[in-house]
Amino acid sequence: MTSKLDQLKAVTVVVADTGDIETVRRLKPQDCTTNPTLLLKAVQSGAYAAIVDEALSWGRKLDGARDEVISRVSDRLAVSFGTELAKAVPGRVSTEVDADLSFDTEATVAKARAFISDYAERGIGRDRILIKIAATWEGIRAAEILQREGIDTNLTLLFSLAQAAACADAGVFLISPFVGRILDWHAKNGGGPYTGETDPGVVSVRAIYAYYKRHGIKTVVMGASFRNSAEIEALAGCDRLTISPALIDELAAAEGTLPRALSPDAIADAPDRLHLNEAAFRFAMNEDAMATEKLSEGIRAFVKDLRSLRAMIGEQLS
């Protein structure tokens, strides 16, 4: 019998949510995506010492303030890993802008342009890269600028329809609504128990998917941050799903029928088109405690891991 993973791949583009190059080579996904947490784990594993050593050797030749050198080495590591990942998948690789720039539009744009330039020097065209940015108001504005320049973006840490609507208006290439973290928030606040169908993260992504399809929005919906395979099965048919290696392996081993749950030809009720200015966006986020808390929490977590990565780089540069 065909595995559930193969059935999923028939209706959804499967993306590997990992920065581990060997795992990507084994799983053979269409795309892959990384973030500071995944990159830190890959570096800490020791399996990619050659990539790390090259970046450190390059950094030791740089002039300038110590913090600036460390930041440039961190960027080089991200592009080095991304280059290897691009060799392992036929599609796109997402490379994340530093999370501590999440509220700085100009700095986010500058960092994204630098990433694209660095990839180009390695023979990787912009059509293979997605620049990953937190879905803050400032991040969405940065994405709008980059999209006009032909640089495609992936807006991450997305928890609400307000964020999704603002991303659509900005012409964002892809959004990554987080399923598991929404579930975490509701469970922590006394909700549940939930099934795959009633999971609040699943419900949120289904609503965003329906909104986009109803209004003919071309932005790709890529569900992310899964806690279990039931969430994934409940979103079969979503444009893309980025899944951890453990859950990909679980689906590969699972047999049985996996029915398609989402289809552009069968759209549930969706609200009228929303056009949010800054004030309306910030008010909508303020009214949504879950989205506000999880966005802030996610940025803090990514910044913590980014700082840990920079500290490791600083120690080894010394």
PAMARTI-54705 format. One line per 5 residues: number of its first residue (from 1); for each residue x, y, z of N, C-alpha, C, CB. Coordinates in steps of 0.2 Angstrom, whole numbers, plus 2048, in hexadecimal, padded with zeros to 3 digits. Glycine has a CB too. Example, Ala and Ser with C-alpha at 12.3 -4.5 7.8 and 13.67 -1.06 7.14 Angstrom:
2
1> 842 7E4 827 83E 7EA 827 842 7F0 827 839 7EA 82D; 840 7F5 823 844 7FB 824 840 800 827 846 7FD 81D
//
This chain:
318
1> 804 7FA 800 800 800 800 804 806 800 7FB 800 806; 802 80B 7FD 806 812 7FC 806 815 803 803 817 7F7; 80C 817 805 80C 81A 80C 808 821 80C 814 81C 80E; 807 823 812 804 82A 813 808 82F 811 802 82B 81A; 80E 82F 811 813 834 80F 812 835 807 81A 833 810
6> 812 82F 803 811 82F 7FC 80B 832 7FA 812 828 7F9; 805 830 7FE 7FF 833 7FD 7FF 83B 7FE 7F9 830 801; 802 83D 803 802 844 805 806 848 7FF 806 845 80B; 80C 845 7FD 80F 848 7F7 80C 849 7F1 816 844 7F6; 806 845 7F0 802 845 7EA 7FE 84B 7EA 7FE 83F 7E9
11> 7FD 84E 7F0 7F8 854 7F0 7FB 85A 7F3 7F2 852 7F4; 801 859 7F6 805 85F 7FA 80C 85E 7F8 803 85E 801; 80F 864 7F8 817 864 7F7 819 864 7FE 819 86B 7F4; 81D 85E 7FF 820 85D 806 827 860 807 821 856 807; 828 864 80C 82E 868 80D 831 865 814 82D 870 80E
16> 838 864 814 83B 862 81A 83D 867 81E 841 85E 818; 83B 867 824 83C 86C 829 842 86B 82D 836 86D 82E; 848 86B 82A 84E 86A 82D 854 86D 82A 84F 862 82D; 859 86E 82D 85F 871 82A 865 86C 82A 862 877 82F; 863 865 82B 868 860 82B 868 85D 824 866 85A 830
21> 86E 85F 821 86F 85D 81A 86E 856 818 876 85F 817; 871 851 81C 870 84A 81B 869 848 81B 875 846 820; 865 84B 820 85E 849 821 85B 84B 81A 85B 84C 827; 85C 851 818 859 853 812 85A 84E 80C 85B 85A 810; 861 84C 80B 863 848 806 85F 841 806 86A 847 806
26> 85E 83F 80D 85A 839 80E 853 839 80C 85B 836 815; 850 83E 80E 849 83F 80D 846 841 806 846 844 812; 84B 845 803 849 847 7FC 843 84B 7FC 849 841 7F7; 842 850 800 83C 855 7FF 83D 859 7F9 83B 859 806; 837 85D 7F7 837 861 7F2 83B 868 7F4 830 863 7F0
31> 83A 86A 7FA 83D 870 7FD 83F 86F 804 838 876 7FD; 843 873 806 845 873 80E 845 87A 811 84C 86F 80E; 844 87A 817 844 880 81B 848 880 821 83D 882 81C; 84C 885 823 84F 885 829 84E 88C 82D 857 885 827; 850 88C 833 84F 892 837 855 892 83C 848 892 83B
36> 856 897 840 85C 897 845 85C 891 849 85C 89D 849; 857 88E 84C 857 888 850 85A 882 84C 850 887 853; 857 881 846 859 87B 842 861 87C 840 855 87A 83C; 863 882 83F 86A 883 83D 86E 882 843 86B 88A 83A; 86C 885 849 870 884 84F 871 87C 850 86D 887 855
41> 86C 878 84F 86C 871 851 871 86E 84C 865 86E 850; 871 870 845 875 86D 840 87C 86E 842 873 870 839; 87E 874 844 885 876 846 887 873 84C 885 87E 847; 883 872 851 885 86F 857 886 867 856 87F 870 85C; 883 864 851 883 85D 850 88B 85B 84E 87F 85B 84A
46> 88F 860 84C 895 85E 84A 896 85A 843 898 85A 84F; 890 859 840 891 855 83A 893 85A 834 88A 852 838; 893 860 835 894 865 82F 89A 869 831 88E 869 82E; 89F 866 834 8A5 86A 836 8A9 86D 830 8AA 865 83A; 8A9 86A 82A 8AC 86D 825 8A9 874 823 8AC 869 81F
51> 8A2 874 823 89E 87A 821 8A0 880 827 897 879 821; 8A0 87E 82D 8A1 882 832 8A8 885 832 89F 87F 839; 8AD 881 831 8B4 883 831 8B5 887 82B 8B8 87C 830; 8B2 886 825 8B3 88B 820 8B0 892 821 8AF 888 81A; 8AB 892 825 8A8 899 826 8AC 89C 82C 8A1 898 829
56> 8AF 898 830 8B3 89B 835 8BA 89E 832 8B5 896 83B; 8BD 89A 82E 8C3 89C 82B 8C2 8A2 827 8C5 896 826; 8BC 8A3 823 8BA 8A9 81F 8B9 8AF 824 8B4 8A8 81B; 8B6 8AE 82A 8B5 8B3 82F 8BB 8B6 832 8B0 8B1 834; 8C0 8B1 833 8C7 8B4 836 8CA 8B9 831 8CB 8AE 837
61> 8C9 8B9 82B 8CC 8BD 826 8C9 8C4 826 8CD 8BA 820; 8C3 8C5 829 8BF 8CB 829 8C1 8D0 82D 8B7 8C9 82A; 8C1 8D6 82B 8C2 8DC 830 8BB 8DF 832 8C6 8E2 82C; 8BC 8E3 838 8B6 8E6 83A 8B4 8E4 841 8B0 8E4 836; 8AF 8E6 844 8AD 8E5 84B 8AB 8DE 84C 8A7 8EA 84D
66> 8AC 8DB 852 8AC 8D4 853 8A4 8D2 852 8AD 8D3 85A; 89F 8D6 854 898 8D4 853 897 8D3 84C 894 8D9 857; 899 8D8 848 898 8D8 841 89B 8D2 83D 89A 8DE 83E; 8A1 8D0 83F 8A4 8CA 83D 8A0 8C4 83E 8AC 8CA 83F; 89E 8C3 845 89A 8BE 847 894 8BD 843 899 8BE 84E
71> 890 8C3 842 88A 8C3 83E 88B 8C1 837 887 8CA 83E; 891 8C3 834 892 8C1 82D 894 8B9 82C 898 8C5 82A; 897 8B7 831 899 8B0 831 892 8AC 832 89E 8AE 837; 88E 8AE 836 888 8AB 837 884 8AB 830 883 8AE 83C; 884 8B0 82D 880 8B1 826 884 8AC 821 881 8B8 824
76> 88A 8AB 822 88E 8A7 81D 88C 8A0 81E 895 8A8 81D; 88B 89E 825 889 897 827 882 896 824 889 896 82E; 87E 89A 825 877 89A 822 877 898 81B 872 8A0 824; 87B 89C 817 87B 89B 810 87F 895 80E 87E 8A1 80C; 884 893 812 887 88D 810 883 887 811 88E 88C 815
81> 87F 887 816 87A 881 818 875 881 812 877 882 81F; 873 887 811 86D 888 80B 870 886 805 86B 88F 80B; 876 887 803 879 885 7FD 879 87D 7FC 880 888 7FC; 87B 87A 802 87B 873 802 874 870 801 87F 870 808; 870 873 805 869 871 805 866 872 7FE 864 875 80A
86> 868 877 7FA 865 878 7F3 868 873 7EF 867 87F 7F1; 86D 870 7F0 870 86A 7EC 86C 864 7ED 877 869 7ED; 869 864 7F3 865 85D 7F5 85E 85D 7F3 866 85C 7FC; 85B 863 7F1 854 863 7F0 853 866 7E9 850 867 7F5; 84D 865 7E5 84C 868 7DF 849 86F 7DF 848 863 7DB
91> 846 870 7E5 842 876 7E6 846 87C 7E9 83C 875 7E9; 842 87F 7EE 845 885 7F2 848 883 7F9 83F 889 7F3; 84C 887 7FB 84F 887 801 84D 88E 805 857 886 801; 84A 88E 80B 849 894 80F 84F 896 813 842 893 813; 851 89C 813 856 89E 817 854 8A4 81B 85D 8A0 813
96> 854 8A4 822 851 8A8 826 855 8AE 828 84F 8A5 82C; 852 8B4 827 855 8BA 829 856 8BA 831 851 8C1 827; 85B 8BD 834 85C 8BD 83B 855 8C0 83F 862 8C2 83D; 853 8BC 844 84D 8BD 847 84D 8C4 84B 84B 8B8 84C; 853 8C6 84D 854 8CD 850 853 8D3 84C 85B 8CD 854
101> 851 8D1 845 850 8D7 840 848 8D7 83F 854 8D6 83A; 844 8D3 843 83D 8D2 841 839 8D8 841 83A 8CD 846; 83C 8DE 844 838 8E4 845 83C 8EA 841 837 8E6 84C; 840 8E8 83D 844 8ED 839 844 8EB 831 84C 8EC 83B; 83F 8EF 82E 83E 8ED 827 844 8EE 823 839 8F2 824
106> 848 8F4 823 84E 8F5 81F 853 8F0 820 850 8FC 821; 855 8EE 827 85A 8EA 828 858 8E3 825 85B 8E9 82F; 852 8E1 826 84F 8DA 823 851 8DA 81B 848 8D9 824; 84F 8E0 818 850 8E0 811 857 8DF 80F 84D 8E6 80E; 85B 8E3 813 862 8E3 811 865 8DC 812 866 8E8 816
111> 863 8D8 818 866 8D2 819 864 8CD 813 863 8CF 820; 85D 8CE 811 85B 8C9 80C 85F 8CA 806 853 8CA 80B; 860 8D0 804 864 8D2 7FE 86B 8CF 7FE 864 8D9 7FC; 86E 8CF 804 874 8CC 805 874 8C5 804 877 8CE 80C; 86F 8C2 807 86F 8BA 806 86E 8B8 7FF 868 8B8 80A
116> 86A 8BC 7FB 869 8BA 7F4 86F 8BB 7F0 863 8BF 7F1; 873 8C1 7F2 87A 8C2 7EF 87E 8BC 7F0 87C 8C9 7F1; 87F 8BA 7F7 883 8B5 7F9 882 8AE 7F5 883 8B4 800; 87B 8AD 7F5 879 8A7 7F1 87B 8A7 7EA 872 8A6 7F2; 87A 8AD 7E7 87C 8AE 7E0 883 8AD 7DE 87A 8B5 7DD
121> 888 8AF 7E3 88F 8AE 7E2 890 8A6 7E2 893 8B1 7E8; 88C 8A2 7E5 88D 89B 7E6 889 897 7E0 88B 898 7ED; 886 89B 7DC 883 898 7D6 87C 896 7D8 887 892 7D4; 879 898 7DD 872 897 7DF 86E 89D 7DD 871 895 7E7; 869 89C 7D9 865 8A2 7D6 85F 8A3 7DB 862 8A0 7D0
126> 85D 8A9 7DB 857 8AB 7E0 851 8A7 7DF 856 8B3 7DF; 850 8A4 7D9 84A 8A0 7D8 84B 899 7DC 84A 89E 7D1; 850 898 7DF 851 892 7E4 850 894 7EB 858 88F 7E2; 850 89A 7ED 850 89C 7F4 84A 8A0 7F6 856 8A1 7F5; 848 89F 7FC 842 8A3 7FF 846 8A6 805 83C 89E 801
131> 845 8AD 806 847 8B0 80C 842 8B0 811 849 8B8 80A; 843 8AD 817 83F 8AC 81C 83F 8B2 821 840 8A5 81F; 839 8B4 822 838 8BA 826 832 8B9 82B 837 8C1 822; 833 8BC 831 82D 8BC 836 828 8C0 834 830 8BE 83D; 822 8BE 835 81C 8C1 832 819 8C7 837 816 8BC 831
136> 81E 8CB 838 81C 8D1 83C 81A 8D7 837 823 8D4 840; 818 8DC 839 816 8E1 834 81C 8E4 830 813 8E8 837; 822 8E4 834 828 8E7 830 82B 8E1 82C 82D 8E8 836; 82A 8DB 82E 82C 8D6 829 828 8D5 823 82C 8CF 82D; 822 8D6 824 81D 8D6 81E 81F 8DB 819 816 8D6 820
141> 820 8E1 81C 822 8E7 817 829 8E5 814 823 8EE 81C; 82E 8E2 817 834 8E0 814 833 8DB 80F 839 8DD 819; 82E 8D7 810 82D 8D2 80B 82A 8D5 805 828 8CC 80D; 825 8DA 806 822 8DE 800 828 8E1 7FC 81E 8E3 803; 82D 8E4 7FF 832 8E7 7FB 836 8E1 7F7 837 8EB 800
146> 838 8DC 7FA 83C 8D7 7F7 838 8D3 7F2 83E 8D1 7FD; 831 8D2 7F2 82E 8CF 7ED 82E 8D4 7E7 826 8CE 7EF; 82D 8DA 7E8 82E 8DF 7E2 834 8DE 7DE 82C 8E6 7E4; 83A 8DC 7E2 840 8DB 7DF 841 8D4 7DC 846 8DD 7E4; 83C 8D0 7DD 83D 8C9 7DA 840 8C5 7DF 841 8CA 7D4
151> 840 8C6 7E5 843 8C2 7EA 83D 8BF 7EE 848 8C6 7EF; 83C 8B9 7EE 836 8B5 7F1 837 8B4 7F8 835 8AF 7ED; 832 8B5 7FC 832 8B5 803 82E 8AF 806 830 8BB 806; 82F 8AD 80C 82C 8A8 810 82A 8AC 817 830 8A1 811; 824 8AD 818 822 8B1 81E 821 8AC 824 81D 8B6 81D
156> 825 8AC 829 824 8A6 82E 821 8A9 835 82B 8A3 82F; 821 8A5 839 81D 8A7 840 817 8AA 83F 822 8AC 844; 813 8A7 83B 80C 8A9 839 807 8A6 83C 80B 8A9 831; 802 8A9 840 7FE 8A6 844 7F6 8A9 843 800 8A7 84B; 7F5 8AD 83F 7EF 8B0 83E 7ED 8B2 837 7EE 8B7 843
161> 7E6 8B3 836 7E4 8B5 830 7E6 8BC 82E 7DC 8B4 82F; 7E7 8C0 833 7E9 8C7 832 7F0 8C7 82F 7E9 8CB 839; 7F4 8C3 832 7FB 8C2 82F 7FB 8C0 828 800 8BE 833; 7F7 8BB 827 7F6 8B8 820 7F3 8BD 81B 7F1 8B1 820; 7EE 8C1 81D 7EB 8C6 819 7F0 8CB 817 7E5 8C9 81C
166> 7F4 8CD 81C 7F9 8D2 81A 7FF 8D0 816 7FC 8D5 821; 801 8C9 817 806 8C6 812 803 8C6 80B 807 8BF 815; 7FD 8C4 80A 7FA 8C4 804 7FA 8CB 800 7F2 8C1 804; 7F8 8D0 804 7F8 8D7 801 7FF 8D9 7FF 7F5 8DC 806; 804 8D6 803 80B 8D8 801 80E 8D4 7FB 80F 8D7 807
171> 80A 8CF 7F9 80D 8CB 7F3 812 8C6 7F5 80F 8CF 7EE; 812 8C4 7FC 816 8BF 7FE 816 8B8 7FA 815 8BD 806; 81C 8B5 7F9 81C 8AF 7F5 818 8A9 7F9 823 8AD 7F3; 81A 8A8 7FF 818 8A3 803 818 8A5 80B 81D 89D 803; 813 8A2 80E 812 8A3 815 813 89C 819 80B 8A6 817
176> 815 89C 81F 816 896 823 811 897 829 81D 895 825; 80B 895 829 807 896 82F 809 890 834 7FF 895 82E; 80A 891 83A 80C 88C 83F 806 888 842 810 88F 844; 806 882 841 800 87E 844 802 87C 84B 800 878 840; 807 879 84D 808 876 853 809 87B 859 80F 872 853
181> 80C 881 857 80C 886 85C 806 889 85E 811 88C 85A; 801 889 859 7FA 88B 85B 7F7 886 85F 7F6 88C 854; 7F8 880 85E 7F5 87B 862 7F8 87B 869 7F7 874 860; 7FF 87D 86A 802 87D 870 7FF 883 874 80A 87F 86F; 7FD 888 871 7FB 88E 875 7F4 88C 878 7FA 894 870
186> 7F0 889 874 7E9 887 876 7E9 882 87B 7E5 885 870; 7ED 87D 87A 7EE 878 87F 7F0 87B 886 7F3 872 87D; 7F5 87F 886 7F8 883 88C 7F2 887 88F 7FE 887 88A; 7EE 889 88B 7E8 88D 88E 7E2 88A 890 7E7 893 88A; 7E2 883 890 7DD 87F 892 7D8 87C 88D 7D9 883 897
191> 7DA 87C 887 7D6 87A 881 7D7 872 880 7D8 87D 87B; 7D3 86F 87C 7D4 868 87B 7D0 864 87F 7DB 866 87B; 7D1 85D 87E 7D5 85A 879 7D3 85B 872 7D6 852 87B; 7D8 85B 86D 7D6 85C 866 7D8 856 862 7DA 862 864; 7D4 855 85D 7D6 851 857 7D9 854 852 7CF 84D 855
196> 7DB 851 84D 7DE 854 847 7D9 859 844 7E0 84F 842; 7D3 857 844 7CE 85C 841 7CC 862 845 7C8 858 840; 7CD 861 84B 7CB 867 850 7D1 86B 852 7C7 864 856; 7D7 868 851 7DD 86C 853 7DD 873 851 7E3 868 850; 7DE 878 855 7DD 87F 853 7E2 881 84E 7DE 883 859
201> 7E8 87E 84E 7ED 880 849 7EB 87E 842 7F4 87D 84B; 7E8 878 842 7E5 875 83B 7DF 87A 839 7E3 86E 83C; 7DB 87C 83E 7D5 880 83C 7D8 887 839 7D1 881 842; 7DD 889 83C 7E0 890 83A 7E3 88F 833 7E5 892 83F; 7E6 88A 832 7E9 889 82B 7E4 888 826 7EE 884 82B
206> 7DF 884 827 7D9 883 823 7D6 88A 821 7D4 87E 826; 7D5 88E 826 7D2 895 825 7D6 899 820 7D0 898 82C; 7DC 899 822 7E1 89D 81D 7E1 89A 816 7E8 89D 820; 7E1 894 815 7E1 891 80F 7DA 893 80B 7E1 889 810; 7D5 892 80F 7CE 894 80C 7CE 89B 80A 7C9 892 810
211> 7D1 89F 80E 7D1 8A7 80C 7D5 8A8 806 7D4 8AB 812; 7DB 8A5 806 7DF 8A6 800 7DC 8A3 7F9 7E6 8A3 801; 7D9 89D 7FA 7D6 89B 7F4 7D0 89E 7F2 7D4 893 7F5; 7CC 8A0 7F6 7C6 8A4 7F5 7C7 8AA 7F1 7C1 8A6 7FB; 7CC 8AE 7F3 7CE 8B4 7F0 7D3 8B4 7EA 7D0 8B9 7F5
216> 7D5 8AE 7E8 7DA 8AD 7E3 7E1 8B0 7E5 7D7 8B1 7DD; 7E3 8AF 7EB 7E9 8B1 7ED 7EE 8AC 7EB 7E9 8B3 7F5; 7F4 8AE 7E8 7F9 8A9 7E6 7FE 8A7 7EB 7FC 8AC 7E0; 7FE 8AB 7F0 803 8A9 7F6 802 8A2 7F8 802 8AE 7FC; 808 89E 7F8 808 897 7FA 807 897 802 80F 894 7F8
221> 802 892 804 801 890 80B 805 88A 80C 7FA 88F 80C; 80A 88B 811 80E 885 813 80D 884 81B 815 886 811; 809 87F 81D 808 87E 824 80F 87C 827 803 878 825; 810 87E 82D 817 87C 830 815 87B 838 81B 882 830; 81B 879 83B 81B 878 842 816 872 844 81A 87E 846
226> 817 86C 842 812 867 844 814 863 84A 811 862 83E; 80F 861 84E 810 85E 854 80F 856 854 80C 860 85A; 80B 854 84F 809 84D 84E 807 84C 846 804 84B 853; 807 846 844 805 845 83D 7FD 846 83C 806 83E 83C; 7F9 846 841 7F2 847 840 7F1 84E 83D 7EE 846 847
231> 7F5 853 840 7F4 85A 83D 7F6 85A 836 7F9 85F 841; 7FB 856 834 7FD 856 82D 7F8 853 828 804 852 82C; 7F5 84E 82B 7F0 84A 827 7EA 84F 826 7EE 844 82A; 7E9 853 82B 7E3 857 82B 7E4 85D 826 7E1 85A 832; 7EA 85E 824 7EC 863 81F 7EE 861 818 7F1 868 822
236> 7ED 85A 817 7EF 857 810 7EB 85B 80B 7ED 850 810; 7EF 85D 806 7EC 862 801 7EE 869 801 7E5 861 801; 7F1 86B 807 7F4 872 808 7F9 873 803 7F6 873 80F; 7FA 879 800 7FF 87A 7FB 806 876 7FD 801 881 7FA; 808 878 803 80F 875 805 80E 873 80D 815 879 803
241> 812 86E 80F 812 86D 816 81A 86C 818 80E 867 818; 81D 870 81D 823 86F 81F 823 86A 825 827 875 820; 827 865 825 826 85F 82A 82D 85D 82C 822 859 827; 82D 85C 833 833 859 836 835 852 833 833 859 83D; 83B 851 833 83D 84A 831 83A 844 834 845 849 831
246> 839 845 83B 836 840 83F 82F 83E 83C 836 842 846; 82B 844 83B 824 843 839 824 841 831 820 849 83A; 829 843 82D 829 840 827 82A 838 827 82F 844 823; 82F 836 82B 830 82F 82C 82A 82B 82E 836 82E 830; 826 82E 833 820 82B 835 81B 82A 830 81D 830 83B
251> 81A 82F 82C 815 82F 826 818 82A 821 814 836 823; 81E 82A 820 821 825 81B 820 81E 81D 828 826 81A; 81F 81C 824 81E 816 826 817 814 827 822 815 82D; 813 819 827 80B 818 828 808 816 822 808 81F 82B; 803 811 823 7FF 80F 81D 7F8 811 81E 800 807 81C
256> 7F4 810 81A 7ED 812 81A 7EB 818 815 7EB 814 821; 7E5 81A 815 7E3 81F 810 7E4 826 813 7DB 81E 80E; 7E6 82A 80F 7E7 831 812 7E3 836 80D 7EF 834 811; 7DD 837 80F 7D8 83B 80B 7DB 842 80B 7D1 83B 80E; 7D9 846 805 7DB 84D 804 7D6 851 808 7DB 84F 7FD
261> 7D9 855 80C 7D5 859 811 7D3 860 80E 7D8 85A 818; 7D8 863 80A 7D8 86A 808 7D8 86A 800 7DD 86E 80B; 7D4 86E 7FD 7D4 86E 7F6 7D1 875 7F4 7D0 868 7F2; 7D4 878 7EF 7D2 87E 7EC 7CB 87E 7E9 7D7 881 7E7; 7C9 878 7E7 7C2 877 7E4 7BD 876 7EA 7C3 871 7E0
266> 7BF 875 7F0 7BA 874 7F5 7BC 879 7FB 7BA 86D 7F8; 7BA 87F 7FA 7BC 884 7FF 7B7 886 804 7BE 88B 7FC; 7B9 885 80B 7B4 887 810 7B3 88E 810 7B7 885 817; 7AE 891 814 7AC 898 815 7B3 89C 817 7A7 899 81A; 7B4 8A1 814 7B9 8A5 815 7B7 8AD 815 7BF 8A4 810
271> 7BA 8B1 819 7B8 8B8 81A 7B9 8BC 814 7BB 8BB 820; 7B6 8C2 813 7B8 8C6 80D 7BF 8C8 80E 7B3 8CC 80D; 7C1 8CB 808 7C8 8CD 808 7CA 8D2 80D 7CA 8CF 800; 7CF 8D1 810 7D2 8D6 815 7D7 8DA 813 7D4 8D2 81C; 7D7 8E1 814 7DD 8E5 812 7DF 8E9 818 7DB 8EA 80C
276> 7E4 8E7 81B 7E6 8EA 822 7EB 8EF 821 7E8 8E4 827; 7EA 8F5 824 7F0 8FA 825 7F3 8F8 82B 7ED 901 824; 7F9 8FC 82D 7FD 8FA 833 7F8 8FA 839 802 8FF 833; 7F4 8FF 83A 7F0 900 840 7EB 8FA 840 7EC 906 840; 7E8 8F8 83B 7E3 8F3 83B 7E7 8EC 83C 7E0 8F2 835
281> 7ED 8EB 839 7F1 8E5 83A 7F3 8E4 842 7F7 8E5 836; 7F5 8EA 845 7F8 8E9 84C 7F2 8E8 850 7FB 8F0 84E; 7EC 8EB 84F 7E6 8EA 853 7E4 8E3 853 7E1 8EF 851; 7E4 8E0 84D 7E1 8D9 84C 7E6 8D5 850 7E1 8D8 844; 7ED 8D6 84F 7F1 8D2 853 7F0 8D3 85B 7F8 8D4 851
286> 7EF 8D9 85D 7EE 8DA 864 7E7 8D7 866 7ED 8E2 865; 7E3 8D6 862 7DC 8D2 864 7DD 8CB 864 7D7 8D4 85F; 7E3 8C8 861 7E4 8C1 861 7EA 8BF 865 7E6 8BF 859; 7E8 8BE 86C 7ED 8BC 871 7F2 8B7 86E 7EA 8BB 877; 7EF 8B1 86C 7F3 8AC 869 7F8 8AE 864 7EF 8A6 867
291> 7F6 8B1 85F 7FB 8B3 85A 800 8B8 85C 7F7 8B7 854; 7FE 8BD 861 803 8C2 863 808 8BE 868 7FF 8C7 867; 806 8BA 86C 80B 8B6 870 80F 8B2 86D 807 8B3 876; 80C 8AE 868 811 8A9 864 815 8AC 860 80C 8A4 861; 814 8B2 85D 818 8B5 858 81E 8B8 85D 815 8BB 855
296> 81D 8BB 862 822 8BE 866 826 8B8 869 81F 8C2 86C; 823 8B3 86B 827 8AD 86E 82B 8AA 869 822 8A8 871; 829 8A9 863 82D 8A6 85D 833 8AB 85C 828 8A5 857; 832 8B1 85B 838 8B6 85A 83D 8B5 85F 835 8BD 859; 83A 8B5 866 83F 8B4 86B 843 8AE 86B 83C 8B5 872
301> 840 8A8 869 843 8A2 869 848 8A2 863 83E 89C 868; 847 8A4 85D 84B 8A5 858 851 8A9 85A 848 8A7 852; 850 8AF 85D 855 8B3 85F 85A 8B0 864 853 8BA 862; 857 8AC 869 85B 8A8 86D 860 8A4 86A 857 8A5 872; 85D 8A0 865 862 89B 862 867 89F 85D 85D 896 85E
306> 865 8A4 85A 869 8A8 856 86F 8AB 85A 866 8AE 853; 86D 8AD 860 873 8AF 865 877 8A9 867 870 8B2 86B; 874 8A4 868 879 89E 86A 87D 89C 864 874 898 86B; 87B 89C 85E 87F 89B 858 884 8A0 857 87A 89B 852; 883 8A6 859 888 8AC 858 88D 8AB 85E 885 8B3 859
311> 88B 8A9 864 890 8A7 869 894 8A2 867 88C 8A6 870; 892 89C 864 896 897 862 89B 899 85D 892 891 85F; 899 89D 858 89D 8A0 853 8A3 8A4 856 899 8A4 84E; 8A1 8A9 85B 8A5 8AD 85E 8AB 8A9 862 8A2 8B2 863; 8A9 8A4 866 8AE 8A0 869 8B3 89D 865 8AA 89B 86D
316> 8B0 89A 85F 8B5 897 85A 8B9 89B 856 8B1 892 856; 8B6 8A1 855 8BB 8A7 852 8C0 8A9 856 8B6 8AD 850; 8BF 8A8 85D 8C5 8AA 861 8CA 8A5 862 8C2 8AB 868
//
